[in-house]
Amino acid sequence: MAGSTAHADPPGAMRTDVPARLDRLPWTRWHWRIVIGLGTVWILDGLEVTIVGNIAGRLAESGSGIDISTAQVTTLAAAVYVAGACLGALYFGRLTDRLGRKKLFMVTLAVYLAATAVTAFSWTAWFFILCRFFTGFGIGGEYAAINSAIDELIPARVRGRVDLIINGSFWIGAAVGAFASIALLNTALFATDVGWRLSFAIGVVLGLVILLVRRHVPESPRWLFVHGRAEEAERLVADVEREIHEKTGRPLPEPEGSILITPRGDIGFVTIARTVTRTYPRRTVLGLALFAGQAFLYNSVTFGYAVILTTFFDVPNGSTGYYFAVIAVGNFMGPLLLGHLFDSVGRKPMISGTYIGSGILLLGTAWLFQQGMLSAFTMTACWTAVLFLASAGASAAYLTVSEIFPLETRALCIAFFYAVGTALGGITGPLLFNGLVSSGKPSDTTLAFCIGAVLMIVAGCVEAAIGVRAERRSLESLAVPLSAVDESGQTAATKG
C-alpha cells in the first residue's frame, strides 16, 4: 500500500501522489457510494422537468387550487426555471471551487428540496414561478458541484463511462416522470387539486434519500490538497486503500507519478478568465460548440414532440407521455451501452462520431417526415435512434468540460458551459422552434429538425479537429492545476 509522499521540494511546495493513488484504485463499494450519492441527482432533474411539463394543463384547470394559465407554466415558469438554473450554476460553481465540493453539493441539494417541497403548496402564479426559480437555482448548482466531485474521485480508466451513465440518468427520471404524471393526473385516483401537488412529493422523497447517502461521500482529496489540507487528503486516501487491502488481501500497485503543489488562497476571477480564454482558447471553443450543438438538437426534437404527435399523427393529448417514455429509455440506453467505448476507443472518435451520426440520422428523419412516410410509431422510432447517439454525445459534452480545465477552475467552467448550453436550449431554442413546430406546416417542422442536425454535425467536426484525447489520462496531465509548481518554484497560474 502506498504511503504519503508529501514533502517540501522547493520552499513552500509539497509533493503529492494523491491523484495517482486515486486513479489506480480498483472499483469498490466506496465508488458505488459516490455514484449513488452524487449521480442520482440527474434522475431528480429529469423527473422535475418532465412532471412539470406534463401537469401544465391540469394546473390551469378550474378547481386545481392555483390561479395560473397553461402559458404561464409552459413559458414563463419554464423560462424562470432555466434562468434560475443558469444563475445557480454560476453562483454555486464559483463557491464550489472556493469552499469545496462536499459543502456545496449538500447545500445545493438542500435548496432544491426546500423549493420543491414549498412548490406543492402554491396557490397563485407568482408564488409557483418563484418556487420554480429556486428549484432551478438548486439544480443548476448541483451540476457544477457534482460533476467536479465525480471526476476527481473516479479512477481515470473508467471516468468516461461513469460520467456518461450518470449524466444520462436524467432520462430515467424523465421516463419515471412521464409514467407518474399519467397516474397522478388521473382524476379517478386523485382530485384535481391533489394529484399535481403529490407530484412534487416524489422529488422530495427521492431527494431526502440521496441527501442521507450523500452525507457519507467524502470531499475531493484533490481539492483538499491544493487548498492546504494535505493531512486530511492523505488520511482520506489512506483509509480507502486500507479498506481495499483488508478486503482483497492483495497489495495495491504503486502509484505512477506525483505533482508539486503550492497551496494558495482563493484564485481571482481574472486569473480564471485568463486561464480559460488565453491558456485554453481552443478548449473553450470546443466546449461552446459541443454545448450549442446538443442544446439545439434536443430542442429541435423534444421541445415540440407532443405538438408534432398530436398535430401530424392525431395522437390524443393524454397518450403522448407513453411515446416520450420510449424516447427517454432510448436516451438512457445510449450512454449505458456506448459509455465504455469513450474510455477504450477514445474521446475524439466517439464524441465526433455520436454528434455527426445523430445529426445525419436527424436529417434522414426530416426527409422521411417531409415526404409523409412516417407514422407516430415510426417517428418515435426515428427519434429514439437519433437520441440514442445524441444522448451519449451530449453527456460527453459535460464530461469534456469537466476534465480539460485546471482543478481550481473546474466547477466554474462546468457552470459556465452548462449555463451557456441551458440558456441556448431553454431560451433561444424555444424562441426559434416554437413557431416552427406549432405552425402546423410539415416544412416548418422539417426546418427545425435540419437546424438542430446541422449544428450537431458542425459540433462533431469541431471535436474531430480540436478535441482532446482524455481517455484514461489523469486530470492533472490534461490540465495542470494552477497551484502546481515546477522545479524553480514557478506556478502554472504565474506562467499562464
N, C-alpha and C positions, 0 to 999 in steps of 0.2 A: 504494500500500500504506500502511495506517495505521501510524503510529509510536506510540511511547509518549507518553501524555499524563499520566502520574502526576506530581503535584506537590503541595506543601503548599498547602492552601486556608485553612481556619482552622488555627491552630497544632496540629501533631501529626497532622493529617489529610492523606490523599493522595487525589487524584482519579484514577480509572482508567476506561478504556473497554474493559478486557479482556472483560467479559461480552458487550458489544455486538459486539466483534470476533469472538468465538467464534460468536455466533448468526448472523452474516451470512456465514459461510464456506460455500462450495459443498460438496456432498458429494464426498469424495475417498477415496483408499486409506487415508489416515490414519483416517478414520471407520470404514472397514471393519475396520481393525486393532483398533479399540476394541470394535466389536461382536463380533468373533470372540474376542478375548482375554477379554472380560468376560461377554458374553451367553451363551456356550455352557455356562456352569456350570449353567443351568437344565436342560439336557439331562442332566447328571450327576444332578441331583436326581430327575428323573423316572425315569431308569434305575435309580437306587438303590432308590427306594421300590417300584417295580414288581417288580424282580427278587426282593427280599427277601420280598415278599408271595407271589410265586409259588413260591419254594423252601421255604416253611414246611413243607409236607408231607414233602418229601424230607429236610429236616434231622431230622425226628422219626423217620425210618425206622431200623430196625436196620441197622447197617453204615455209617451216614453218617459215623462218626468223631467225632460230638459227642453228648453226652448232654443232649438238650433235647427238650421236648414241643412240639407244634404250638401249644398255647395260650400257651406261654412266648414263642414267636416272634411270634404274631399279636397278643397282648395286652400282655404285659409288655415285651418288647423294643420293640414299636411305641410304647408309651407313653413308654418311656425315651428313644427316638429323638426323639419330639416334645418332651419336656422338655428334652433337650439342645439342640434347635433353638431353643426359646424362650429359654433361658438364653444360648446362644451369640449370638443376635441382639442381646439387650440388652447383654451384656458387650462384644462387638466393636463394636456400634453406637456405644456411648459412646466407645470408643477410636478409632473411625474419625473422629468429629468432633474429637477431641483431637489425634490423631497423623497423620492424613492418610488419603486414600482408598487410595493405592497401597500403602503399607506394610501396611495391613490386608487388602487383597484378595490380597496374596501370602501373608500369614500364615494367613488362613482357609482358603485352598486347600491349603496345606501340612498343616494339621490334618486336613482331610478326607482327603487322600491317605494320610497315615500311618495314620489309623484304619481306612480301608477296606482297606489292604494287610494290616494285622495281623488284621482280621476273618477273612480266609481261613485263618488258622492256628488258629482257635478249636477247642477240644477239650471245652469244658464250657459250661453255660448261663450261668454268671456272667460268664465272660470274653467270650462273644458279646454279652451285654447291655451290658457295659462298653464294648465297642468301638462298639456302636450309639449309646451316649450321645455319645461323642466324634465320631463321624461326624455326628450331628445338630448337635453343637456347632459344627463347622466349617461345615456347610451354612447354619445359621442366621446365622452371622456373614457369610457370603457375601451374603445378601440385603441387609443394611444397607450393606455396603461397595460392592457392585456397583451397586445402584440409584442411590445418591447419585452415584457417579462417572459413570455413563452419562448421567444427566440434566444434569450440569454440563458435559459435553463435547460433547453432541449439539446441533446448532442447534435453536432454538426451533420453527422452522416444521415440523420433522419429528419432534420429540421424542415426540409421542403414538404415531405408528405404529411407530417404532423400539422404544420401550419395550414396547408391547403385543406385538409379534412376539417380542421377547426373552423376556418373561415367559411367553408362550405356548409357547415352545420346550421347556418342561417336558414337553410331550406328545409331542415327538419322542423324547425319552428313554424315555417310558413305552411308546411303541409298539415301540421297539427292545428294551426290556427284556422286553416280552411275548413277542416272537418269539425272543429269545435264550434265555429260560428254557425254551421248548419244546425247543430243541436241547440245551441244557446238562443238562436233566433226562432226556434220552433215554438209558437205560442201555445201549442198543446202541452208543452213541457214547462215553459216559463212565461210569466206575464210579460207584457210589452215593456214595462218599466223595470224589470228584474233581470232578464237574460243578458242584456248588454252590460249591466253593472257586474254581473258574475264573471263576464269575460275577462275583466281586468284582474279578478282574483286569481286566475290561472297564472298570470305572470308574477304576481306577488308570492304565491306559494312556491313556485319554482325558484324565484329569486332568493327566498329565505333559505331554501335547501342549499343553493350554491353558496350563499354567504357563510353557512356553517362549515362547508367543506373548505372554503377559501381561507378560513382562519388558520388552517394548517399549512398553507402554501407559503414558502419562505420568501424573503427578499432576495433579489438577484445578487449573488455573490460578486458578479462583475461590477454592478453599480456600487456595492458596498466598498469595494477596494478603491475605486477611483475617487470615492468621497472620504477617504481616510479611515475607514472602518475595516482595516486589514485583518485584525484578530477575529472579528465576527465572521468575515468572509471565509477565512481559513477554517474556523471551527465548524461552520455550516457544511462545507465540502467534506471535511474530515469525518463528520458524523455520518454523512451519506455513504462514504467509502467504507466506513467501519460496518455499517448495516449490511452492505452488499457482501463484504468479505465474510461476515458471520453466517450469512445465508448460503453462500456458494462454497465457502471453504477454499476458494482459489484467490491468489493474489491478483490485483488489477495490473494491467500493463502500465509501464512507466509513461507519464505524460510527455508529449513531444513539444518542446519549446516553452519559452517564458517571455515575459514582457516587462519592461521597465516603466513604472508609473510614478508620477509626482502628484500626490493627492492635492487638489485645489478646491477653492470655493466655487461659488456659482459662476458659470460662464455666461457672459453677457450676450444679449440678443444680437448685437452687432457681430460678435465673433461667430455665432451660429449662422447668421445670414451670409457672412463672408465664406464660411466653410461650404455651405450648400451651393452658393452661386459662383464662387471663384475657384474653390478647390475641386468641386464635383459638378461642374455645369452640365456635362453630358448625362450624368445620372439624374439630374434634375429634369432635363428634357425627357429622359426615359420615363421617369415616374409620372410626369404630366401626361405623356402620350398614352401610357397604359391605363391610367385612371379615366381619362377623357373617352377613350375607345370603349371601355367596358360600361361606362355610365350611359353613353348614348345607345349602345346596343341593347342594354337592358330596358331602357325606356322605350325604344322603338318596338320591342316585343311585349313587355309586361305592362306598360302603362295603360294601354288600351285593349288588353287581351279580352276582357269581358265585353267591351263595346263591339269588338270585332266578331266575337262569337254570337252575340245577340243580334247584331245588325246584318251580318252577311250569312249566318248559318242558322238563324231562328232558334238559337238555344235559349230556353227560359232563364230569366234572371236568377232564379233560385238554384239553378243547376251549374252555373259557371264555376262554383267552388270545386266541384269534382274534377273539372278539367285543370284548374290551377293546381290541385293536389298532385296530379300526374306530372305536370311541368316541374313542380317543386321537387318531386322524387328524382327526376332526371337531372336537375341541378345539383343535387347532393351526390348522385352516383358518379358524376364527372370527377370531382376531387377525390372521392373514395377509391375509384378504380384506376385513375391515372396518376394519383399523387406520388406513388413510388418512382415513377419514371422521371419526375423532376429531380430526384436525387441520383438516379442511375444514368439515364440518357443525358440529362443535363438541363439547366435552366433555359439557355438560349433556344435550343431546338424545340423544347416543349412549350415554352411561353409563346414564341413566334408561331409555332405550329397550331396551337389551340386558338390563338387570336385570328390568324389568317384562315384557318379551317372553318371556324364558326362564322366568319364573315362571308366566306364562299357559300356555305350552306344556307345562310340567310338570303343571299342574293338568289339562290335557286328557289327558296321558298317564296320570295317575292315574285319571281317569274311564274311559278305554278299558281299562285294566288291571282295574279293579274289575268291569267288565262282561264280562270274559273275551274281549275282542275282539282280543287281541294274541297273536302268536307270538314265538318267540325272535328271529326276523329283524325283525319289525315293532317289537318292543320296543326292540331295539338301534337301529333307525332313528329312533324317537322320542327315545331318549336322545341320539343324535348331534345331532338338530336342537336339542334343549334346550341341550346343552353347546356347540354352535356359537355361540350367542348368549352363554351364561353365561361361556364362557372369555374372550371379548372383554371382558365386563364385569368379571370377576374380575381380569384383567390390568390393567384401568383402575383398579382399586382401589389397586394398588401404584403406578401412575403418579400417582394423585391425591395420596396422602400423601407422595410423594417430591418434589412440586413446590409444595405450598401452605404449607410451613413454612419459616422462615428457614434460611439456609445453615448456620449454626453448630449447628443442631439437627436437620438433615435426616436424617443416618444414624440417630440415636437415635429420631426419630419413625417412620422406616420400621421400625426394630427393634421399637418398641412396638406398632404396629398389626399387624405380622407376627406378633409373639408372641401378641397377643390372638386374631388370626384362627386361628393354628395351634393354640392351646390350645382354642379353641371347636371347631375342626374335628377335632383329633386326640384330644381328651379328652372334652369334653361331647357331641360328635356321636356317637361310637361308643357311649357310655353310653346315649344316647337311642335311637339307631336299631338297636342290636344286637338288643335284644329284639323290636322291631317287625318287622324284616326276617327274623329267624330263627324266628319263631313258626310259620311255615307258613300263616298266615291271610292271604288277599288283602286283607282290610280293614285289617290292621295295616300292611302294606307301602304301601297307599294312603294311610294316615295319615302315614307317614314322608314320602312324596312331597309331600303337602299342606303339611306343616310347612315343608319346605325352600322350596316355591314361595311361600308367603305371606310368609316372611321376605325372600325375594328381591324380591318386589313392594313390600314396605314400604321396603326399602333404596332401590329405584328411585324411590319417591315422595319420600324424603328428598333424594336427589340432585336431583330436579326442583325441589324447594323451596329448597334452600340450597347447591346445587352451585356450583362456581367455574368461571367461563369462562376456562380457562387456555390455550386453543389459541393457538398462535403468539405467546405472550407470554413475555418473558424471565422467568427465575426471580426476579430482583430486583424486577420490577414486581408479581409475585404475592405475595411476602413479603419485605419489606425486611430485609437482613441486620442482625443485632443490632449489628454493628460499624459500620454506616452512620451518618453524622452529617449533620445539617442545617447550614445556613449559620452558625448560632450555636454549632456545635460539640457539640450535644447528640446522644447516640447513641440509636438505636432501642431498645436494651436499657434505657436510663435512662427513656425515655418510656413503655416498656411497664410 
